[in-house]
Amino acid sequence: MQGNQRPGGHKQFPESSWLVHVANKPCTRFSILLCVSLLSLFAYLSSLFQESGVGINSAWRIIEEEFPLNCSSFSNLTRTCPSNYYPPNFQRINQDPFSATSCPHYFHWIHEDLGPWRETGITREMVARANKTANFRLVILNGRAYVETYEKAFQTRDNFTLWGILQLLRRYPGKVPDLDMMFDCVDWPVIRKIDYQGPNATSPPPLFRYCGDHETLDIVFPDWSFWGWPEINIKPWELLRMELKEGNKKVSWQDREPYAFWKGNPDVAEKRMDLLKCNVTDHQEWYARVYAQDWGKESQQGYQQSNLADQCIHRYKIYIEGSAWSVSEKYILACDSVSLLVKPHYYDFFTRSLMPLHHYWPIREEEKCRDIKFAVVWGNIHERKAQAMGKAASNFIIRDLKMDYVYDYMFHLLNEYAKLLNYKPTIPEQAVELCSEAMACPAEGAEKKFMIESMAKGPEYSSPCALPPPFDAPTLASFLRRKANSIMNVELFEQKYWESQGGKQKH
């Protein structure tokens, strides 16, 4: 990808070379109409730039402009961010003459997550109440970020979450509105619905985090690993996403191991420890190959055995939650393998739009081993259907979860959230200004490497994708009913299978 051009976007050419190309090409009868059309389009583009107050020459210059880190102007002593380095606004954005693409389906959930405050709005007092568990408070004013830290997060979760938001500000300068938000970097959601129900209930505090469930009201936001997870050497998502895409080509689906694979840390949850019972032994065969990951040993060996792009060698891959949701889900879904999802209790920002039997095969938590074996048996008999299911999931991840859309999700979520604030945000007394230089310039090792690799080079020339409207009640009910029916059909199908086998699984 060149500069800030989006994949599949419209490549921009300097107007001089464009005109020369058109003028030098003979306008035969066949080509006259094309020449006139191109000149008309150019005139239209020129008028747009003139109306916006941006000259055509400067417009092309801004599109191609990049903003590398300015570490020379950043002082470790004063921690002062560059004052005039980044553009306060970017006129080209939202003036793209080409219509914005539609956002993926999962953007609908932005409206659902913000629904609890749709009628009341969000007050300063509501935001302040969210600090009980928050790791930091972030205020954005005039395109600049200020953070007040309450408690350091586990590893570098908070650093890379804030880094991601800073890259959003670099990508869409002047377009992220003023806002005031609290962020909790712990896995499990805490704003329980039941605590804010009834005639005398107060409004819930808005609290951002990486996952939610159906009993809580936490606002779901993309997790830190999209910009890298240095502690376990997981690269920034845009790099890893392309490596996974290429890794899928190494072993065709038909040539992969005909078993269900899982590798991870089983110590974080009882359900994962229980999954180890599905492993092959001298006495049973559940068609699962389950491995405990020793991250300490992996670190000593330079993570040679944990390259995610090299793990797409099984026809089936198991996803199972840890203490809550797990960042591993997107890596598993990207493998072209049939994803076997042990019934999740939590969701992140994109997974609610996954459809059973299209993107994944559902596995019951209480019948893990039995369900895994049936899924593998079914898939090895119906290879074409199983392969199509794996491909649907990886297409979803590779196409609909590229970083362009991750940033656009953040952009729309924060814009819709800011609309609900009924006060003017101010900088907290204990807050410090944060910029890319403040984070990346003093960083070292893998943390610095991943920040540089995931840094937004400069403004994005095209508009964010078009946010879909909220679900209407019948559409949402129909979607949820389809998901429930698909899961029920699998359970009934499996029940008939085991009955035909005499009610017993065969080793």
Contacts in CASP RR format, 6 or more apart in sequence:
PFRMAT RR
TARGET T0000
AUTHOR 0000-0000-0000
METHOD contacts of the structure
MODEL  1
MQGNQRPGGHKQFPESSWLVHVANKPCTRFSILLCVSLLSLFAYLSSLFQ
ESGVGINSAWRIIEEEFPLNCSSFSNLTRTCPSNYYPPNFQRINQDPFSA
TSCPHYFHWIHEDLGPWRETGITREMVARANKTANFRLVILNGRAYVETY
EKAFQTRDNFTLWGILQLLRRYPGKVPDLDMMFDCVDWPVIRKIDYQGPN
ATSPPPLFRYCGDHETLDIVFPDWSFWGWPEINIKPWELLRMELKEGNKK
VSWQDREPYAFWKGNPDVAEKRMDLLKCNVTDHQEWYARVYAQDWGKESQ
QGYQQSNLADQCIHRYKIYIEGSAWSVSEKYILACDSVSLLVKPHYYDFF
TRSLMPLHHYWPIREEEKCRDIKFAVVWGNIHERKAQAMGKAASNFIIRD
LKMDYVYDYMFHLLNEYAKLLNYKPTIPEQAVELCSEAMACPAEGAEKKF
MIESMAKGPEYSSPCALPPPFDAPTLASFLRRKANSIMNVELFEQKYWES
QGGKQKH
1 7 0 8 1.000
2 11 0 8 1.000
3 64 0 8 1.000
3 66 0 8 1.000
3 457 0 8 1.000
4 63 0 8 1.000
4 66 0 8 1.000
4 457 0 8 1.000
4 458 0 8 1.000
4 459 0 8 1.000
4 460 0 8 1.000
4 461 0 8 1.000
5 11 0 8 1.000
5 12 0 8 1.000
5 461 0 8 1.000
6 404 0 8 1.000
6 460 0 8 1.000
6 462 0 8 1.000
7 402 0 8 1.000
7 404 0 8 1.000
9 462 0 8 1.000
10 98 0 8 1.000
10 462 0 8 1.000
12 60 0 8 1.000
12 63 0 8 1.000
12 461 0 8 1.000
14 60 0 8 1.000
15 42 0 8 1.000
15 46 0 8 1.000
15 56 0 8 1.000
15 57 0 8 1.000
15 60 0 8 1.000
18 38 0 8 1.000
18 42 0 8 1.000
19 42 0 8 1.000
22 35 0 8 1.000
22 38 0 8 1.000
22 39 0 8 1.000
25 31 0 8 1.000
25 35 0 8 1.000
27 35 0 8 1.000
44 97 0 8 1.000
45 56 0 8 1.000
45 97 0 8 1.000
46 56 0 8 1.000
48 95 0 8 1.000
48 97 0 8 1.000
49 55 0 8 1.000
49 56 0 8 1.000
49 59 0 8 1.000
50 56 0 8 1.000
52 91 0 8 1.000
52 95 0 8 1.000
53 91 0 8 1.000
54 62 0 8 1.000
54 91 0 8 1.000
54 92 0 8 1.000
59 91 0 8 1.000
59 92 0 8 1.000
62 87 0 8 1.000
62 90 0 8 1.000
62 91 0 8 1.000
62 92 0 8 1.000
62 459 0 8 1.000
63 92 0 8 1.000
63 459 0 8 1.000
63 461 0 8 1.000
65 458 0 8 1.000
65 459 0 8 1.000
66 457 0 8 1.000
66 458 0 8 1.000
67 85 0 8 1.000
67 86 0 8 1.000
67 170 0 8 1.000
67 457 0 8 1.000
67 458 0 8 1.000
68 457 0 8 1.000
69 436 0 8 1.000
69 437 0 8 1.000
69 440 0 8 1.000
69 441 0 8 1.000
69 452 0 8 1.000
69 455 0 8 1.000
70 82 0 8 1.000
70 85 0 8 1.000
70 437 0 8 1.000
71 437 0 8 1.000
71 440 0 8 1.000
71 441 0 8 1.000
73 82 0 8 1.000
73 85 0 8 1.000
73 437 0 8 1.000
74 80 0 8 1.000
74 81 0 8 1.000
74 82 0 8 1.000
74 435 0 8 1.000
74 437 0 8 1.000
74 438 0 8 1.000
74 441 0 8 1.000
76 441 0 8 1.000
76 442 0 8 1.000
79 432 0 8 1.000
79 433 0 8 1.000
79 438 0 8 1.000
80 433 0 8 1.000
81 144 0 8 1.000
81 433 0 8 1.000
81 434 0 8 1.000
81 435 0 8 1.000
81 437 0 8 1.000
81 438 0 8 1.000
82 435 0 8 1.000
82 437 0 8 1.000
86 169 0 8 1.000
86 170 0 8 1.000
86 173 0 8 1.000
87 173 0 8 1.000
87 174 0 8 1.000
87 459 0 8 1.000
88 142 0 8 1.000
88 143 0 8 1.000
88 173 0 8 1.000
88 174 0 8 1.000
89 173 0 8 1.000
89 174 0 8 1.000
89 175 0 8 1.000
90 172 0 8 1.000
90 173 0 8 1.000
90 174 0 8 1.000
90 175 0 8 1.000
90 459 0 8 1.000
92 459 0 8 1.000
92 461 0 8 1.000
93 172 0 8 1.000
93 175 0 8 1.000
93 459 0 8 1.000
93 460 0 8 1.000
93 461 0 8 1.000
93 462 0 8 1.000
93 463 0 8 1.000
94 175 0 8 1.000
94 463 0 8 1.000
96 461 0 8 1.000
96 462 0 8 1.000
96 463 0 8 1.000
98 462 0 8 1.000
99 466 0 8 1.000
100 462 0 8 1.000
100 463 0 8 1.000
100 464 0 8 1.000
100 465 0 8 1.000
100 466 0 8 1.000
101 465 0 8 1.000
101 466 0 8 1.000
102 465 0 8 1.000
102 466 0 8 1.000
102 468 0 8 1.000
103 405 0 8 1.000
103 408 0 8 1.000
103 409 0 8 1.000
103 412 0 8 1.000
103 464 0 8 1.000
103 465 0 8 1.000
103 466 0 8 1.000
103 467 0 8 1.000
103 468 0 8 1.000
104 350 0 8 1.000
104 353 0 8 1.000
104 400 0 8 1.000
104 401 0 8 1.000
104 405 0 8 1.000
104 465 0 8 1.000
105 353 0 8 1.000
105 400 0 8 1.000
105 468 0 8 1.000
106 349 0 8 1.000
106 350 0 8 1.000
106 351 0 8 1.000
106 352 0 8 1.000
106 353 0 8 1.000
106 400 0 8 1.000
106 409 0 8 1.000
107 408 0 8 1.000
107 409 0 8 1.000
107 412 0 8 1.000
107 465 0 8 1.000
107 467 0 8 1.000
107 468 0 8 1.000
108 353 0 8 1.000
108 468 0 8 1.000
108 469 0 8 1.000
108 470 0 8 1.000
108 471 0 8 1.000
109 220 0 8 1.000
109 349 0 8 1.000
109 352 0 8 1.000
109 353 0 8 1.000
110 409 0 8 1.000
110 412 0 8 1.000
110 413 0 8 1.000
110 416 0 8 1.000
110 467 0 8 1.000
111 416 0 8 1.000
111 469 0 8 1.000
111 470 0 8 1.000
111 471 0 8 1.000
112 470 0 8 1.000
112 471 0 8 1.000
112 476 0 8 1.000
113 219 0 8 1.000
113 220 0 8 1.000
113 413 0 8 1.000
114 219 0 8 1.000
114 413 0 8 1.000
114 416 0 8 1.000
114 417 0 8 1.000
114 420 0 8 1.000
116 196 0 8 1.000
116 203 0 8 1.000
116 204 0 8 1.000
116 217 0 8 1.000
117 126 0 8 1.000
117 203 0 8 1.000
117 204 0 8 1.000
117 206 0 8 1.000
117 420 0 8 1.000
118 420 0 8 1.000
120 203 0 8 1.000
121 203 0 8 1.000
121 420 0 8 1.000
121 421 0 8 1.000
121 422 0 8 1.000
122 206 0 8 1.000
122 417 0 8 1.000
122 420 0 8 1.000
122 421 0 8 1.000
122 422 0 8 1.000
123 203 0 8 1.000
123 422 0 8 1.000
123 423 0 8 1.000
124 180 0 8 1.000
124 423 0 8 1.000
126 203 0 8 1.000
126 204 0 8 1.000
126 205 0 8 1.000
126 206 0 8 1.000
127 137 0 8 1.000
127 180 0 8 1.000
127 181 0 8 1.000
127 182 0 8 1.000
127 205 0 8 1.000
127 206 0 8 1.000
128 205 0 8 1.000
129 205 0 8 1.000
130 182 0 8 1.000
130 184 0 8 1.000
130 191 0 8 1.000
130 205 0 8 1.000
130 206 0 8 1.000
130 207 0 8 1.000
131 137 0 8 1.000
131 150 0 8 1.000
131 182 0 8 1.000
133 184 0 8 1.000
133 186 0 8 1.000
133 190 0 8 1.000
133 207 0 8 1.000
134 150 0 8 1.000
134 182 0 8 1.000
134 183 0 8 1.000
134 184 0 8 1.000
134 207 0 8 1.000
135 149 0 8 1.000
135 150 0 8 1.000
135 151 0 8 1.000
135 152 0 8 1.000
135 153 0 8 1.000
135 157 0 8 1.000
135 158 0 8 1.000
135 183 0 8 1.000
135 184 0 8 1.000
135 185 0 8 1.000
135 186 0 8 1.000
136 147 0 8 1.000
136 148 0 8 1.000
136 149 0 8 1.000
136 150 0 8 1.000
136 158 0 8 1.000
136 162 0 8 1.000
136 182 0 8 1.000
136 183 0 8 1.000
137 147 0 8 1.000
137 148 0 8 1.000
137 150 0 8 1.000
137 180 0 8 1.000
137 181 0 8 1.000
137 182 0 8 1.000
137 183 0 8 1.000
137 428 0 8 1.000
137 431 0 8 1.000
138 145 0 8 1.000
138 146 0 8 1.000
138 147 0 8 1.000
138 162 0 8 1.000
138 165 0 8 1.000
138 179 0 8 1.000
138 180 0 8 1.000
138 181 0 8 1.000
138 182 0 8 1.000
138 183 0 8 1.000
139 145 0 8 1.000
139 146 0 8 1.000
139 147 0 8 1.000
139 148 0 8 1.000
139 178 0 8 1.000
139 179 0 8 1.000
139 180 0 8 1.000
139 181 0 8 1.000
139 425 0 8 1.000
139 426 0 8 1.000
139 427 0 8 1.000
139 428 0 8 1.000
139 431 0 8 1.000
140 146 0 8 1.000
140 169 0 8 1.000
140 176 0 8 1.000
140 177 0 8 1.000
140 178 0 8 1.000
140 179 0 8 1.000
140 414 0 8 1.000
140 425 0 8 1.000
141 178 0 8 1.000
141 425 0 8 1.000
141 426 0 8 1.000
141 427 0 8 1.000
142 174 0 8 1.000
142 178 0 8 1.000
143 169 0 8 1.000
143 173 0 8 1.000
143 174 0 8 1.000
143 176 0 8 1.000
143 178 0 8 1.000
144 169 0 8 1.000
144 433 0 8 1.000
144 435 0 8 1.000
145 162 0 8 1.000
145 165 0 8 1.000
145 166 0 8 1.000
145 169 0 8 1.000
145 433 0 8 1.000
145 434 0 8 1.000
145 435 0 8 1.000
146 427 0 8 1.000
146 428 0 8 1.000
146 431 0 8 1.000
146 432 0 8 1.000
146 433 0 8 1.000
146 434 0 8 1.000
147 162 0 8 1.000
147 431 0 8 1.000
147 432 0 8 1.000
147 434 0 8 1.000
148 428 0 8 1.000
148 430 0 8 1.000
148 431 0 8 1.000
148 432 0 8 1.000
149 158 0 8 1.000
152 158 0 8 1.000
153 159 0 8 1.000
153 161 0 8 1.000
153 185 0 8 1.000
153 186 0 8 1.000
154 185 0 8 1.000
154 186 0 8 1.000
155 229 0 8 1.000
155 231 0 8 1.000
156 224 0 8 1.000
156 229 0 8 1.000
156 230 0 8 1.000
156 231 0 8 1.000
156 447 0 8 1.000
157 185 0 8 1.000
157 223 0 8 1.000
157 224 0 8 1.000
158 183 0 8 1.000
158 185 0 8 1.000
158 224 0 8 1.000
159 224 0 8 1.000
159 439 0 8 1.000
159 447 0 8 1.000
160 224 0 8 1.000
160 225 0 8 1.000
160 227 0 8 1.000
160 228 0 8 1.000
160 229 0 8 1.000
160 450 0 8 1.000
160 451 0 8 1.000
161 183 0 8 1.000
161 185 0 8 1.000
161 221 0 8 1.000
161 223 0 8 1.000
161 224 0 8 1.000
162 434 0 8 1.000
162 439 0 8 1.000
163 227 0 8 1.000
163 436 0 8 1.000
163 439 0 8 1.000
163 440 0 8 1.000
163 451 0 8 1.000
163 454 0 8 1.000
164 226 0 8 1.000
164 227 0 8 1.000
164 410 0 8 1.000
164 454 0 8 1.000
165 410 0 8 1.000
166 434 0 8 1.000
166 435 0 8 1.000
166 436 0 8 1.000
166 439 0 8 1.000
167 227 0 8 1.000
167 407 0 8 1.000
167 436 0 8 1.000
167 454 0 8 1.000
167 455 0 8 1.000
167 456 0 8 1.000
168 176 0 8 1.000
168 407 0 8 1.000
168 410 0 8 1.000
168 411 0 8 1.000
168 414 0 8 1.000
168 456 0 8 1.000
169 176 0 8 1.000
170 436 0 8 1.000
170 455 0 8 1.000
170 456 0 8 1.000
170 458 0 8 1.000
170 459 0 8 1.000
171 407 0 8 1.000
171 456 0 8 1.000
171 458 0 8 1.000
171 459 0 8 1.000
171 460 0 8 1.000
172 407 0 8 1.000
172 411 0 8 1.000
172 459 0 8 1.000
172 460 0 8 1.000
172 464 0 8 1.000
173 459 0 8 1.000
175 411 0 8 1.000
176 411 0 8 1.000
176 414 0 8 1.000
176 415 0 8 1.000
177 414 0 8 1.000
177 415 0 8 1.000
177 418 0 8 1.000
177 419 0 8 1.000
178 418 0 8 1.000
178 424 0 8 1.000
178 425 0 8 1.000
179 414 0 8 1.000
179 417 0 8 1.000
179 418 0 8 1.000
179 421 0 8 1.000
179 425 0 8 1.000
180 421 0 8 1.000
180 423 0 8 1.000
180 425 0 8 1.000
180 426 0 8 1.000
181 206 0 8 1.000
181 208 0 8 1.000
181 414 0 8 1.000
181 417 0 8 1.000
182 205 0 8 1.000
182 206 0 8 1.000
182 207 0 8 1.000
182 208 0 8 1.000
183 207 0 8 1.000
183 208 0 8 1.000
183 209 0 8 1.000
183 221 0 8 1.000
184 190 0 8 1.000
184 207 0 8 1.000
184 208 0 8 1.000
184 209 0 8 1.000
184 218 0 8 1.000
185 209 0 8 1.000
185 210 0 8 1.000
185 224 0 8 1.000
186 209 0 8 1.000
187 210 0 8 1.000
187 211 0 8 1.000
187 322 0 8 1.000
187 323 0 8 1.000
187 324 0 8 1.000
187 325 0 8 1.000
188 211 0 8 1.000
188 323 0 8 1.000
188 324 0 8 1.000
188 346 0 8 1.000
189 209 0 8 1.000
189 211 0 8 1.000
189 212 0 8 1.000
189 213 0 8 1.000
189 216 0 8 1.000
189 217 0 8 1.000
189 218 0 8 1.000
189 324 0 8 1.000
189 346 0 8 1.000
190 207 0 8 1.000
190 216 0 8 1.000
190 218 0 8 1.000
191 204 0 8 1.000
191 205 0 8 1.000
191 207 0 8 1.000
191 216 0 8 1.000
191 217 0 8 1.000
191 218 0 8 1.000
192 215 0 8 1.000
192 216 0 8 1.000
192 217 0 8 1.000
193 204 0 8 1.000
193 215 0 8 1.000
193 216 0 8 1.000
193 217 0 8 1.000
194 215 0 8 1.000
195 201 0 8 1.000
195 204 0 8 1.000
196 202 0 8 1.000
196 203 0 8 1.000
196 204 0 8 1.000
196 217 0 8 1.000
204 217 0 8 1.000
206 219 0 8 1.000
206 417 0 8 1.000
207 218 0 8 1.000
207 219 0 8 1.000
208 218 0 8 1.000
208 219 0 8 1.000
208 220 0 8 1.000
208 221 0 8 1.000
209 218 0 8 1.000
209 219 0 8 1.000
209 220 0 8 1.000
209 221 0 8 1.000
210 220 0 8 1.000
210 221 0 8 1.000
210 222 0 8 1.000
210 223 0 8 1.000
210 224 0 8 1.000
210 325 0 8 1.000
210 348 0 8 1.000
211 218 0 8 1.000
211 220 0 8 1.000
211 223 0 8 1.000
211 324 0 8 1.000
211 325 0 8 1.000
211 346 0 8 1.000
211 347 0 8 1.000
211 348 0 8 1.000
212 218 0 8 1.000
212 220 0 8 1.000
212 325 0 8 1.000
212 346 0 8 1.000
212 347 0 8 1.000
212 348 0 8 1.000
213 345 0 8 1.000
213 346 0 8 1.000
213 347 0 8 1.000
219 413 0 8 1.000
219 417 0 8 1.000
220 347 0 8 1.000
220 348 0 8 1.000
220 349 0 8 1.000
221 349 0 8 1.000
221 410 0 8 1.000
221 413 0 8 1.000
222 348 0 8 1.000
222 349 0 8 1.000
222 406 0 8 1.000
222 409 0 8 1.000
222 410 0 8 1.000
223 327 0 8 1.000
223 348 0 8 1.000
225 234 0 8 1.000
225 237 0 8 1.000
225 327 0 8 1.000
226 236 0 8 1.000
226 237 0 8 1.000
226 403 0 8 1.000
226 406 0 8 1.000
226 454 0 8 1.000
227 236 0 8 1.000
227 237 0 8 1.000
227 450 0 8 1.000
227 451 0 8 1.000
227 454 0 8 1.000
228 234 0 8 1.000
228 235 0 8 1.000
228 236 0 8 1.000
228 237 0 8 1.000
228 450 0 8 1.000
228 454 0 8 1.000
229 327 0 8 1.000
229 450 0 8 1.000
230 445 0 8 1.000
230 446 0 8 1.000
230 447 0 8 1.000
230 449 0 8 1.000
230 450 0 8 1.000
232 295 0 8 1.000
232 298 0 8 1.000
232 299 0 8 1.000
232 303 0 8 1.000
232 306 0 8 1.000
233 302 0 8 1.000
233 303 0 8 1.000
233 306 0 8 1.000
233 446 0 8 1.000
234 240 0 8 1.000
234 308 0 8 1.000
234 327 0 8 1.000
235 243 0 8 1.000
235 450 0 8 1.000
235 453 0 8 1.000
236 450 0 8 1.000
236 453 0 8 1.000
236 454 0 8 1.000
237 330 0 8 1.000
237 401 0 8 1.000
237 403 0 8 1.000
237 406 0 8 1.000
237 454 0 8 1.000
238 402 0 8 1.000
238 403 0 8 1.000
238 454 0 8 1.000
239 453 0 8 1.000
240 308 0 8 1.000
240 309 0 8 1.000
240 331 0 8 1.000
241 334 0 8 1.000
241 397 0 8 1.000
241 398 0 8 1.000
241 401 0 8 1.000
241 402 0 8 1.000
241 403 0 8 1.000
243 308 0 8 1.000
243 309 0 8 1.000
244 308 0 8 1.000
244 309 0 8 1.000
244 312 0 8 1.000
244 331 0 8 1.000
244 334 0 8 1.000
244 335 0 8 1.000
244 394 0 8 1.000
244 397 0 8 1.000
244 398 0 8 1.000
245 334 0 8 1.000
245 394 0 8 1.000
245 398 0 8 1.000
246 309 0 8 1.000
247 309 0 8 1.000
247 310 0 8 1.000
247 312 0 8 1.000
248 312 0 8 1.000
248 334 0 8 1.000
248 335 0 8 1.000
248 336 0 8 1.000
248 394 0 8 1.000
250 310 0 8 1.000
250 312 0 8 1.000
250 313 0 8 1.000
251 312 0 8 1.000
251 313 0 8 1.000
253 315 0 8 1.000
253 336 0 8 1.000
253 337 0 8 1.000
253 383 0 8 1.000
253 386 0 8 1.000
253 387 0 8 1.000
253 390 0 8 1.000
254 383 0 8 1.000
254 387 0 8 1.000
256 312 0 8 1.000
256 313 0 8 1.000
256 314 0 8 1.000
256 315 0 8 1.000
256 337 0 8 1.000
257 289 0 8 1.000
257 313 0 8 1.000
257 314 0 8 1.000
257 315 0 8 1.000
258 287 0 8 1.000
258 315 0 8 1.000
258 376 0 8 1.000
258 380 0 8 1.000
259 287 0 8 1.000
259 288 0 8 1.000
259 289 0 8 1.000
259 314 0 8 1.000
259 315 0 8 1.000
259 316 0 8 1.000
259 376 0 8 1.000
260 287 0 8 1.000
260 288 0 8 1.000
260 289 0 8 1.000
260 314 0 8 1.000
260 316 0 8 1.000
260 317 0 8 1.000
260 318 0 8 1.000
260 340 0 8 1.000
260 372 0 8 1.000
260 375 0 8 1.000
260 376 0 8 1.000
261 288 0 8 1.000
261 289 0 8 1.000
261 290 0 8 1.000
261 311 0 8 1.000
261 313 0 8 1.000
261 314 0 8 1.000
261 316 0 8 1.000
261 317 0 8 1.000
261 318 0 8 1.000
261 337 0 8 1.000
262 275 0 8 1.000
262 288 0 8 1.000
262 289 0 8 1.000
262 290 0 8 1.000
262 291 0 8 1.000
262 317 0 8 1.000
262 318 0 8 1.000
262 319 0 8 1.000
262 320 0 8 1.000
263 290 0 8 1.000
263 291 0 8 1.000
263 292 0 8 1.000
263 293 0 8 1.000
263 311 0 8 1.000
264 272 0 8 1.000
264 291 0 8 1.000
264 292 0 8 1.000
264 293 0 8 1.000
264 328 0 8 1.000
265 272 0 8 1.000
265 292 0 8 1.000
265 293 0 8 1.000
265 295 0 8 1.000
266 272 0 8 1.000
266 273 0 8 1.000
266 275 0 8 1.000
266 276 0 8 1.000
266 292 0 8 1.000
267 273 0 8 1.000
268 322 0 8 1.000
268 323 0 8 1.000
269 320 0 8 1.000
269 321 0 8 1.000
269 322 0 8 1.000
269 323 0 8 1.000
271 320 0 8 1.000
271 321 0 8 1.000
271 322 0 8 1.000
271 342 0 8 1.000
271 365 0 8 1.000
272 320 0 8 1.000
272 322 0 8 1.000
274 368 0 8 1.000
275 288 0 8 1.000
275 290 0 8 1.000
275 318 0 8 1.000
275 320 0 8 1.000
275 342 0 8 1.000
275 368 0 8 1.000
276 290 0 8 1.000
276 292 0 8 1.000
277 369 0 8 1.000
278 286 0 8 1.000
278 288 0 8 1.000
278 290 0 8 1.000
278 368 0 8 1.000
278 369 0 8 1.000
278 372 0 8 1.000
279 286 0 8 1.000
279 288 0 8 1.000
279 289 0 8 1.000
279 290 0 8 1.000
280 286 0 8 1.000
280 287 0 8 1.000
280 288 0 8 1.000
280 289 0 8 1.000
283 507 0 8 1.000
284 507 0 8 1.000
285 373 0 8 1.000
285 507 0 8 1.000
286 369 0 8 1.000
286 370 0 8 1.000
286 372 0 8 1.000
286 373 0 8 1.000
286 505 0 8 1.000
287 372 0 8 1.000
287 373 0 8 1.000
287 376 0 8 1.000
287 377 0 8 1.000
288 318 0 8 1.000
288 369 0 8 1.000
288 372 0 8 1.000
288 373 0 8 1.000
288 376 0 8 1.000
289 314 0 8 1.000
290 318 0 8 1.000
293 306 0 8 1.000
298 304 0 8 1.000
298 305 0 8 1.000
298 306 0 8 1.000
308 331 0 8 1.000
311 335 0 8 1.000
312 334 0 8 1.000
312 335 0 8 1.000
312 336 0 8 1.000
312 337 0 8 1.000
314 337 0 8 1.000
315 337 0 8 1.000
315 338 0 8 1.000
315 376 0 8 1.000
315 379 0 8 1.000
315 380 0 8 1.000
315 386 0 8 1.000
316 337 0 8 1.000
316 338 0 8 1.000
316 339 0 8 1.000
316 340 0 8 1.000
316 372 0 8 1.000
316 375 0 8 1.000
316 376 0 8 1.000
316 379 0 8 1.000
317 332 0 8 1.000
317 335 0 8 1.000
317 337 0 8 1.000
317 338 0 8 1.000
317 339 0 8 1.000
317 340 0 8 1.000
318 332 0 8 1.000
318 340 0 8 1.000
318 342 0 8 1.000
318 363 0 8 1.000
318 372 0 8 1.000
319 326 0 8 1.000
319 328 0 8 1.000
319 329 0 8 1.000
319 332 0 8 1.000
319 333 0 8 1.000
319 339 0 8 1.000
319 340 0 8 1.000
319 341 0 8 1.000
319 342 0 8 1.000
319 344 0 8 1.000
319 360 0 8 1.000
320 326 0 8 1.000
320 342 0 8 1.000
320 368 0 8 1.000
321 342 0 8 1.000
321 344 0 8 1.000
321 345 0 8 1.000
321 346 0 8 1.000
324 345 0 8 1.000
324 346 0 8 1.000
325 344 0 8 1.000
325 346 0 8 1.000
325 347 0 8 1.000
325 348 0 8 1.000
329 348 0 8 1.000
329 351 0 8 1.000
330 350 0 8 1.000
330 397 0 8 1.000
330 401 0 8 1.000
332 339 0 8 1.000
333 339 0 8 1.000
333 354 0 8 1.000
333 359 0 8 1.000
333 360 0 8 1.000
333 393 0 8 1.000
333 394 0 8 1.000
333 396 0 8 1.000
333 397 0 8 1.000
334 393 0 8 1.000
334 394 0 8 1.000
334 397 0 8 1.000
334 398 0 8 1.000
335 390 0 8 1.000
335 394 0 8 1.000
336 387 0 8 1.000
336 390 0 8 1.000
336 391 0 8 1.000
336 394 0 8 1.000
337 390 0 8 1.000
338 360 0 8 1.000
338 361 0 8 1.000
338 375 0 8 1.000
338 379 0 8 1.000
338 386 0 8 1.000
338 389 0 8 1.000
338 390 0 8 1.000
338 393 0 8 1.000
339 359 0 8 1.000
339 360 0 8 1.000
339 361 0 8 1.000
339 389 0 8 1.000
339 390 0 8 1.000
339 393 0 8 1.000
340 360 0 8 1.000
340 361 0 8 1.000
340 363 0 8 1.000
340 371 0 8 1.000
340 372 0 8 1.000
340 375 0 8 1.000
341 360 0 8 1.000
341 361 0 8 1.000
341 362 0 8 1.000
341 363 0 8 1.000
342 363 0 8 1.000
342 364 0 8 1.000
342 365 0 8 1.000
342 368 0 8 1.000
343 362 0 8 1.000
343 363 0 8 1.000
343 364 0 8 1.000
343 365 0 8 1.000
344 351 0 8 1.000
349 409 0 8 1.000
350 400 0 8 1.000
350 401 0 8 1.000
350 409 0 8 1.000
354 360 0 8 1.000
354 393 0 8 1.000
354 396 0 8 1.000
355 482 0 8 1.000
355 483 0 8 1.000
355 486 0 8 1.000
356 362 0 8 1.000
356 483 0 8 1.000
356 486 0 8 1.000
356 487 0 8 1.000
356 490 0 8 1.000
357 389 0 8 1.000
357 486 0 8 1.000
357 489 0 8 1.000
357 490 0 8 1.000
358 389 0 8 1.000
358 392 0 8 1.000
358 486 0 8 1.000
359 389 0 8 1.000
359 390 0 8 1.000
359 392 0 8 1.000
359 393 0 8 1.000
359 396 0 8 1.000
360 389 0 8 1.000
360 393 0 8 1.000
361 375 0 8 1.000
361 389 0 8 1.000
361 490 0 8 1.000
362 486 0 8 1.000
362 487 0 8 1.000
362 490 0 8 1.000
363 371 0 8 1.000
363 372 0 8 1.000
363 375 0 8 1.000
364 371 0 8 1.000
364 491 0 8 1.000
370 494 0 8 1.000
370 498 0 8 1.000
370 505 0 8 1.000
371 494 0 8 1.000
373 505 0 8 1.000
374 494 0 8 1.000
374 497 0 8 1.000
374 498 0 8 1.000
377 497 0 8 1.000
378 386 0 8 1.000
378 497 0 8 1.000
379 385 0 8 1.000
379 386 0 8 1.000
380 386 0 8 1.000
404 465 0 8 1.000
405 465 0 8 1.000
407 456 0 8 1.000
407 460 0 8 1.000
407 464 0 8 1.000
408 464 0 8 1.000
408 465 0 8 1.000
411 464 0 8 1.000
412 464 0 8 1.000
412 467 0 8 1.000
416 467 0 8 1.000
436 451 0 8 1.000
436 455 0 8 1.000
439 451 0 8 1.000
440 448 0 8 1.000
440 451 0 8 1.000
440 452 0 8 1.000
440 455 0 8 1.000
443 451 0 8 1.000
471 479 0 8 1.000
498 504 0 8 1.000
498 505 0 8 1.000
END
